[in-house]
Amino acid sequence: MATYNFDQIIKRTGTSSVKWDETTNVFGYGDVLPMWVADMDFQCPNEVTAAIREKAEHGIYGYTSVPLSNREAVQSWLKKRHDWNVEKDWLSYISGVVPALSAAIQSLTEQNDKVILFSPVYYPFFDMIKWNERKLVTSPLHFENGRYYMDLDHFESMIDEDVKLLLLCNPHNPGGTVWSKEELKQLGDICVRHNIKVVADEIHGDHVLKGHSYTPFASISEEFAQISVTCIAPTKTFNIAGLQAAVMIIPNKEIREHVNLFQMKQGTIMLNTFGIIAMEAAYRYGDTWLREVLAYIETNMEIAIEYIESELPELRVAKPEGTYLLWIDCRALKMTDEELKECLLQKGKLALDFGKKFGDEGDGFIRMNVACPKKILLDGLARLKQALA
């Protein structure tokens, strides 16, 4: 018997929700159904809420350190779920994965160094490279039968002495590909050969669907561990992104000291009190919630894919291997990104993420977040048909 009711619709408008309250600012329309930004429309685990409530009732919210028990909770979670043994000293705390990307870029590269990535990819990758005045190098992913593949020959051909860093999205956002251990090994061997450090955004590592397995890049070998910064957080896993708490796992002492020194220079050496508490409670007690939400999302994926295949046969979508994001190929419609936007927003009253946002290779795709109650999902699918049929 299920513990949680994910069919419950919880009103989020009027709560300063980016997803629900910022559609006018982001899309130019306020009367649209938001299925874009990657947070879930589900309440987090009861144990997380209880831990936050207990602290709130204490009434004193002074400066708060990260206790040893939090580090132990992170260690235990990674060992139990992903068979990865990490040392307490490897953990550096930060407010989020995007700030972690920026910290790694600034501390491990110099201005005008090159940073390479696979495209399409989570759009802040591009922003962090550009805003930190590094040079972007892209290696296009190959999309075949609804799955992305790395073109490692092309990737290696793009490397020169100025390429210092790879930003890796594992599992892949927006495509939903969960890179296999063998794919990551081949990639890592190239990076070791060319002395390239790897900053891996692995925030979706807990959201892997049946039949697939997430492998932390740094867990594959000691060589890979020594060139890596792995960025994780409970925020995507347990829907607590607003509490802003993440972890960088950095086995290499020299790299870790560089990153930590940058944080000290920025003054970003403490986490929000409630973020610390929520992180520990989620990692200690969130197993049941995660198991049930993954089953619910899996069903939502099946509903969405079946609907699109039946009602919108020109579109192409494969069941993702991970994440709760559906990456939909609309290229057969022969519409530009702007034309897609106009149809979805004006005709369908539906707010999705548009593919060009994730790099030029995303042109003609849309991203739909299906981590919502089924009633909202069905409404969104009907709007998609109204817009594009």
N, C-alpha and C positions, 0 to 999 in steps of 0.2 A: 504493500500500500504506500502511495506517495506521501511524503511529508509536506511538500510544498505545492501550492496551487498556482501554476504559472499561467493559467487561463485568466486569472484576475486582472482586470484593467485598472491601473492606478493612474489617476490624473496627475500629469506632470507639468501641464501648462501653469504658468504663474509661480513656478518654483525657481526661476532663473536658469532653467535647463537650456543648455546650448542646443540640444537636439530639438526641443519642442518650442522654445521661446525665441530663438534667433533666426527663424526661417525668413523673416522679412529682410533682415540685414544680410543674410547669406545668399538668398535666392531671389529676393525682390518680391516675394509673395508670402502672405501670412496665412492664407487659407489652404494650405497644403498638408498632406499627411507626411510626417517626417520619418523616413526609413534610411537615413544617410549615416550620420556620425556613429562611430562604433562604440556605443554603449547599449546596454540591454534595458528593456522595459520591465524588468523583474526586480523585486526587492532582494536584497542581499541575504546571506544566511542569518538565521535568528541569533546565532551566537555572536555574530559581529555586532548586530544591533544592541544586544544585551551588554556587550563589553563597552560599547560607546556610551550607552545610557548610564552604566555604572560610573564611568569616569565623569560624565556630565553632572551627575548628581553629587559628586564629590565637591564640585564648585570652585576648585582652584586649578587653573590651567597655566601653570608656570612653565618655565623652560624645562623641556623633557628630553632626557637622553634615551638612546636605544638600548634597552636592557639585554643582557646575555640571553635571556629566555627567547627574545625575538630572533636572534641569530640562530639559536638552536631550533626554532620552529622552521626557519627557512631551510636549514640543513636537512632536517627531518623530512620536509616536504619533497625536496629534490631527490633525496635518497629513495623515499618510498614510492614516488610516482615515476621517477625518471632514472633511477639507479645511478645517480650521479653523486659521488662523494665530494663535498666541498669543505674547505677549512674555514673556520670562523674568520680568520684574518683576511680571507679573500673578499669579504663582503664590504662594499662601500655604499652607503645609503644616499639617496638623492630623491628629489620630489617627483620625478617622472622619467619615463624612457626617453622622451624627446630632449629634456635637459641633459640626460646622460649622453645622448648622441653628440650634442653640442660640446659637452665637457671633454669627451674623448677626442673630438676633432680639434679643439683648441689646444689640448694638452699634448697630443701625440703628433701633430703636424704643424708646419709653419705656413704663414700666409703665402698663397700661390702654389703650395703643394697640391698635388692631384689626389682626389678621392674618387674611387670607382664604385659603381653600384650596378645592379641588374634592374632593367626597366621593362615593364611598369613596376612601380613599387610605391609603398606608403609615402605620400607626398611630402611630409616633413623632412624626409631624407634629402630632397632637393633643396628645401629651404635652409636647412642647417649648413649645407655645403656653401650655398650662395651667401648667406648672411655672415658666415665666418670667413668669407673672402678666400675660399679654396676653389680650385678648378675642378669642375665636374667632368668625369669620364663615365660614359654609359656603355653597357653591354646588353643589347636587347635579348630578352627571354624568347624562347621559341614556344609558340602556343600550338599544341597538337592534340586533337581529340579531347578537348576540354581540360588539358593539364599543361602547366608550364614546365619547360626544361631549360637548363642552363646550356648555352653554347660555350663550352669551356675553351675550345680552340679560339673562338673570337675573343673571349675574355682575356686569354693569355696574350693574344696579339695586341691588345690595347694597353698592355703594361709597358711602361718605360721607367727610367730611374726616378722620375718625379712622382710616380704613383706610390703613395705611402700607406694608404688605408682603404680597406673594403668595408662598406656598410652592407650588412647581410640581413635580410628579413627571413626568419626561420621560426615557425611556418610563415608562408608567404602571404602578405596582404598587399593587394586585394585578391589575388588569384586563388587562395585557399590550398595551394600545393604544400604538402608537408615533405620537405626534402628528405630523401632517404639517406641512411648512413653512408652508402657507397657514393652518392652524389656529393655529399659534404666532404668525404675523404678525398675525392678527386680535386675538389675545389681547394681544400686545405693544403694539399700537396703543392699546388701551384703557388699559393700564398707563401708557404715556407720557402719554396725555391726562390722566390723573388723578394723575400724579406718584407712582406706586406702584413701589417697588423689587421685583425678582423674585429670589427665592432658588430656584434650580433644582437639585433632586436628580436628577442625570443618571448615577447609578451603574450603571444597567442599559444605558447607551448602546452598549456593545460587544456586547450580547446581543440582536441584532436578526435576525429570521428572514427567509428568502428572500422576495423580492418587496416588502420594506419597507426604508425608509431613515430612520435617525435624524438629526435636525437639531439641533445644539446651539442653544438659544434665543439665546444671546449672539452667535452667528455670523451671524444674519440681517441685522443692520444695526448701524451705529455707535450709533444711538439706543438700541437694545436692550442693546448691550454696556455702555453707560454707566449703566444702571439695574440691572445684574445681578450676582449672585454665583452662579457655577456650581460645583457640588460633584461631583467625580468621584473615583474610586478604582480601583485594580487589584484590589481585594479581592473584589468580586463577579465580575469578569471572569475572574480566574484562581484563584478559590477560596483566597484567602489572608486571609480576614477576621480571623483571629486575630492577624495581624501588625500590624493597626491603623495603616494609613497612607493618608491621603487628601490631596486637593489642592482648595483653593478658587481658582478663576480669577476675578480681580476687575480688569477693565480700568480702572475709574474710580478714580483715585488717592485721592480723598477717602474714598470708601467703603472702599477697601483699608486706608487708615490707621486708620479707625474700627475695622475688624475686627481688624487687627493689634494695635491698642492694647488691645482687650479681651483678646486672647490673652496679651499681656504682663502685664496685670493678674491674669490667672488663673495665670500661670506656665507656660502650656502652649505653650512655644516650641520644643520639641525633639521629634523622633520617636524611636521605638525603633530601635536600630541595625539589627536584622534587617528591620524594615519598610522602611527606606530601601533596603537592598540588594535586597530582594525586589521592590520597586516598579520599580527600574531594570532588573533582569534580566527581569522580566515584560514591560515595555514594549519592551525591546530585542529580546527573543528569543522572545516568546510567540505569534507569528503562527501557527505550525504547530499548536500545541496548541489555540488558539482556533478555528481553522478546523475541526479535527477534532471538538472538543467541541460546536460549534454543529451540525454534521451529525448527531452522535449524539443531541443534544437534539431536533432536528427530527424524527428518527425516533421518539423516545419520545413526542413530542407526537402524532404520527399514530397510534401504537399506542393511546394513552390515549383520544383522541377517538373513534376507531373502536370501541373497546371500550364506552365510555359510550353512544354512539349505539345500539349493538347490544343491550347487556345492561341498560342503565338508560335507556330511551327517555324517561322523564319528566324526566330531567335535561337541561339545555341547556348546551352549551359550544361556543365557537367557537375555532378555532385562533388562539392569540395571535400578534400581530405582533412581539412581542419578549418578553424575559425567559425564564426557564425555569419559570414559575409558571402553573398552570392554574387559572382562575377558573371555578367550576362553579355554575350557577344551579339551586338545589334548590327554588325557591319553589313549583313545581307540586305538591310533596309536602305543602304546607300544614302544615309543621312549624315550630315556633319554633326559635330558635338553641339553646335548651337541649335541646329534643327531638332536634335534629340531633346535638348533642354526645353525648347519652346513647346514641343508636344507633351512632354511629361508634366511640366509646370502649368501650362495653360489648359490643355485638354484633359489631362489626367489628374491634375491637382495633387501631384505626387512628387516629393522631394527625395531624390536619390543623389549619390555621388556620381559625377560624370567622369568618364575614363581619362580624358586628356589631363585631368588633375594629377594623375599618377604617372605622367610622362607621355611623350608622343606615342609610345607603343600602346597606350591605353585608349587611343582615339577609336571611337565606335563602340566602346564598352560602357556599361553602367554597373554600379555596385549597390546591391540591396542588402540591408541589415535585416535578417529574419529572426533575431532574438527578441521576439515580442509575442504577446498573446495571439492565439490563432485567429481570433476575430479581427485583429488589426492586420495580420498577415493576409487574410482573405480579402479584406478591404483594399490593401495595397496591390494585390495581384489583379483585382478587378479594375483598379485605376490604371495599372500598367496596360491592361488590354484596351481600355477605353482610349488611352493615349496612342497606342502603337498599332492596333489591329487595323 
